[in-house]
Amino acid sequence: KGAKEEQTKTALLTQIRDAVEGLKVCQDAYAAAHPESAGYVSAFRESILNKTDGTGNSDENVIVPWYNLHKVLAGLIDIYTFVDDKELAEGALEIAEGFSEYVYKRCSRLTDNTVMLRTEYGGMNEALYEIYDITGNEHYKIAAQYFDEVSLFNELAAGNDVLSGKHANTTIPKFIGALKRYTVMKDNEDYYEALSETEKTELEKYKTAAEKFWDIVIEHHTYV
């Protein structure tokens, strides 16, 4: 069993290393060709993000681009967190930071993020809060906030059941992200003190929203 586990670990590390090195090549090449979009790394053109956030059109055949990109970002963060190879881990974090900075710059140009939030985006807020927790880079916290559906959090925090008709796989990560914001800010005194007084006052709402979401789902939206 031990030999087989080592063989599996070696094979996985080879795949992970290939992925990280390949993503780095792609990210660097895209930055060279499109310096205004440095950090972007994706299998599809940026135009689909313009379509998603309401700033343009696209003929890309991608239904949920931010959902797909979240998987890349979350995977890179997991490599940094769990892979016992410092050079490989740091390489993954570097790509993730570059992409997160791209997200910050892109979202900062939006005058209205509610259009973007209409399309499933996975756990983008959760992942960006996680990389903020790792690095302390304020840009990543700001980027995460663009993916916080505050109006929905307010409804749940108030105990309002507005879940009927909502897609479970779309909605669950939103509240995982809400809880991540709460835990990251509460678990690090420096991060908490960096919040504005309004942010400190409203922080409890994020935890309450996640708790109410759980209670409402279990009590009113679960059946056998």
C-alpha positions as CSV (number, residue, x, y, z in Angstrom):
1,K,0.0,0.0,0.0
2,G,2.8,2.4,0.9
3,A,4.6,2.0,-2.5
4,K,1.3,2.5,-4.4
5,E,0.6,5.6,-2.5
6,E,4.0,7.0,-3.3
7,Q,3.5,6.1,-6.9
8,T,0.2,7.9,-6.9
9,K,1.7,11.0,-5.2
10,T,4.5,11.1,-7.7
11,A,2.1,10.9,-10.6
12,L,-0.1,13.7,-9.1
13,L,2.9,15.9,-8.5
14,T,4.0,15.5,-12.1
15,Q,0.5,16.6,-13.3
16,I,0.5,19.5,-10.9
17,R,3.9,20.7,-11.9
18,D,3.0,20.5,-15.6
19,A,-0.2,22.5,-14.9
20,V,1.6,25.2,-13.0
21,E,4.4,25.5,-15.5
22,G,1.9,25.5,-18.4
23,L,-0.3,28.2,-16.8
24,K,2.7,30.3,-16.1
25,V,3.7,30.2,-19.8
26,C,0.2,31.1,-20.8
27,Q,-0.1,33.9,-18.3
28,D,3.3,35.4,-19.3
29,A,2.5,35.1,-23.0
30,Y,-0.9,36.8,-22.6
31,A,0.7,39.6,-20.6
32,A,3.3,40.2,-23.3
33,A,0.6,40.4,-26.0
34,H,-2.0,42.3,-23.8
35,P,-0.1,44.2,-21.1
36,E,-3.3,46.0,-20.1
37,S,-4.7,42.6,-19.1
38,A,-1.5,41.2,-17.4
39,G,-2.4,38.3,-15.0
40,Y,-5.3,36.9,-17.1
41,V,-5.0,33.2,-17.6
42,S,-7.8,31.3,-19.3
43,A,-8.9,29.0,-22.0
44,F,-11.3,31.7,-23.4
45,R,-11.1,35.3,-24.5
46,E,-11.8,38.2,-22.2
47,S,-14.7,39.2,-24.3
48,I,-17.0,36.7,-22.6
49,L,-16.3,38.5,-19.3
50,N,-17.4,41.7,-21.0
51,K,-20.6,40.1,-22.0
52,T,-21.1,38.7,-18.5
53,D,-20.7,42.0,-16.8
54,G,-22.7,43.9,-19.4
55,T,-19.9,46.0,-20.9
56,G,-19.6,44.2,-24.3
57,N,-20.6,41.3,-26.5
58,S,-18.9,38.0,-27.3
59,D,-19.2,35.0,-29.6
60,E,-17.3,32.7,-27.1
61,N,-19.3,29.6,-26.3
62,V,-18.9,29.8,-22.5
63,I,-21.9,29.8,-20.3
64,V,-20.4,30.6,-16.8
65,P,-16.9,32.0,-17.3
66,W,-16.3,33.2,-13.7
67,Y,-17.4,29.8,-12.5
68,N,-14.7,28.2,-14.7
69,L,-12.1,30.7,-13.7
70,H,-12.8,30.1,-10.0
71,K,-11.7,26.5,-10.4
72,V,-8.4,27.6,-11.7
73,L,-7.9,30.1,-8.9
74,A,-9.0,27.7,-6.2
75,G,-6.8,25.0,-7.6
76,L,-3.7,27.2,-7.5
77,I,-4.5,28.2,-3.9
78,D,-4.8,24.6,-2.9
79,I,-1.5,23.8,-4.6
80,Y,0.1,26.6,-2.5
81,T,-1.6,25.4,0.6
82,F,-1.2,21.6,0.4
83,V,1.7,20.7,-1.9
84,D,4.9,19.8,0.0
85,D,7.2,21.5,-2.6
86,K,8.1,25.0,-1.7
87,E,9.2,26.1,-5.2
88,L,6.1,24.6,-6.8
89,A,3.8,26.1,-4.2
90,E,5.3,29.6,-4.6
91,G,5.0,29.3,-8.4
92,A,1.3,28.5,-8.0
93,L,0.8,31.4,-5.6
94,E,2.5,33.8,-8.1
95,I,0.1,32.8,-10.8
96,A,-2.9,33.2,-8.5
97,E,-1.7,36.6,-7.3
98,G,-1.3,37.8,-10.9
99,F,-4.8,36.6,-11.8
100,S,-6.3,38.1,-8.6
101,E,-4.7,41.5,-9.5
102,Y,-6.2,41.2,-12.9
103,V,-9.7,40.6,-11.3
104,Y,-9.2,43.6,-9.1
105,K,-8.4,45.9,-12.0
106,R,-11.2,44.5,-14.1
107,C,-13.8,44.8,-11.4
108,S,-12.7,48.2,-10.3
109,R,-13.7,49.5,-13.7
110,L,-17.3,48.4,-13.2
111,T,-19.9,51.0,-12.3
112,D,-22.4,48.3,-11.5
113,N,-21.5,44.7,-10.4
114,T,-25.1,43.5,-10.2
115,V,-25.1,42.5,-13.9
116,M,-22.0,40.3,-13.4
117,L,-23.6,38.6,-10.3
118,R,-26.6,37.4,-12.4
119,T,-24.3,34.7,-14.0
120,E,-23.1,31.8,-11.8
121,Y,-19.6,32.6,-10.6
122,G,-18.8,29.7,-8.2
123,G,-16.8,30.7,-5.2
124,M,-14.9,33.7,-6.6
125,N,-15.5,35.7,-3.4
126,E,-14.3,32.8,-1.2
127,A,-11.1,32.2,-3.2
128,L,-10.2,35.9,-3.3
129,Y,-10.8,36.3,0.5
130,E,-8.5,33.2,0.9
131,I,-5.7,34.7,-1.2
132,Y,-6.1,38.0,0.8
133,D,-5.8,35.9,3.9
134,I,-2.5,34.4,2.6
135,T,-0.9,37.6,1.3
136,G,-2.6,40.6,3.0
137,N,-2.9,42.3,-0.3
138,E,-5.8,44.7,0.1
139,H,-6.6,44.5,-3.7
140,Y,-7.7,40.9,-3.3
141,K,-10.1,41.8,-0.5
142,I,-11.6,44.6,-2.7
143,A,-11.9,42.1,-5.6
144,A,-13.7,39.6,-3.4
145,Q,-16.2,42.2,-2.4
146,Y,-17.3,42.6,-6.0
147,F,-18.5,39.0,-5.9
148,D,-20.4,39.4,-2.6
149,E,-24.1,39.5,-3.3
150,V,-24.9,41.8,-0.4
151,S,-28.6,42.2,-1.2
152,L,-29.0,38.4,-0.9
153,F,-27.0,38.3,2.3
154,N,-29.2,41.0,3.8
155,E,-32.3,39.0,3.0
156,L,-31.0,35.9,4.6
157,A,-29.5,37.7,7.6
158,A,-33.0,39.1,8.3
159,G,-34.4,35.5,8.2
160,N,-36.2,36.0,4.9
161,D,-36.6,32.8,2.8
162,V,-36.0,34.0,-0.7
163,L,-34.5,30.7,-1.9
164,S,-37.4,29.2,-3.9
165,G,-36.4,28.8,-7.5
166,K,-32.7,29.6,-6.9
167,H,-30.1,27.1,-8.3
168,A,-28.4,25.3,-5.4
169,N,-25.0,25.0,-7.0
170,T,-25.0,28.7,-7.8
171,T,-26.2,29.8,-4.4
172,I,-24.3,27.6,-1.9
173,P,-20.8,29.1,-2.8
174,K,-22.1,32.6,-2.2
175,F,-22.7,31.9,1.5
176,I,-19.4,30.0,1.8
177,G,-17.8,33.2,0.6
178,A,-19.8,35.2,3.1
179,L,-18.6,33.0,5.9
180,K,-15.0,33.2,4.6
181,R,-15.1,37.0,4.8
182,Y,-16.2,36.7,8.4
183,T,-13.6,34.2,9.4
184,V,-10.7,35.9,7.6
185,M,-11.5,39.2,9.2
186,K,-12.2,37.8,12.7
187,D,-9.2,35.5,12.8
188,N,-6.6,38.1,12.0
189,E,-6.5,41.2,14.2
190,D,-4.7,43.3,11.7
191,Y,-7.2,42.5,9.0
192,Y,-10.1,43.4,11.3
193,E,-8.5,46.6,12.4
194,A,-8.0,47.6,8.8
195,L,-11.8,47.5,8.2
196,S,-13.8,50.7,8.3
197,E,-16.2,51.2,11.2
198,T,-19.1,50.5,8.9
199,E,-17.4,47.2,7.7
200,K,-16.8,46.2,11.3
201,T,-20.5,46.9,12.2
202,E,-21.7,44.9,9.2
203,L,-19.3,42.0,9.5
204,E,-21.6,40.0,11.8
205,K,-24.2,40.0,9.1
206,Y,-22.1,37.8,6.9
207,K,-21.9,35.0,9.5
208,T,-25.6,35.4,10.3
209,A,-26.5,35.2,6.6
210,A,-24.6,31.9,6.3
211,E,-26.2,30.5,9.5
212,K,-29.7,31.5,8.4
213,F,-29.1,30.0,5.0
214,W,-28.2,26.7,6.6
215,D,-31.2,26.7,8.8
216,I,-33.7,27.7,6.1
217,V,-32.3,25.0,3.7
218,I,-32.3,22.3,6.3
219,E,-35.8,23.2,7.7
220,H,-37.6,24.2,4.6
221,H,-35.8,23.1,1.4
222,T,-34.6,19.6,2.2
223,Y,-36.7,16.5,1.5
224,V,-36.4,12.7,1.0
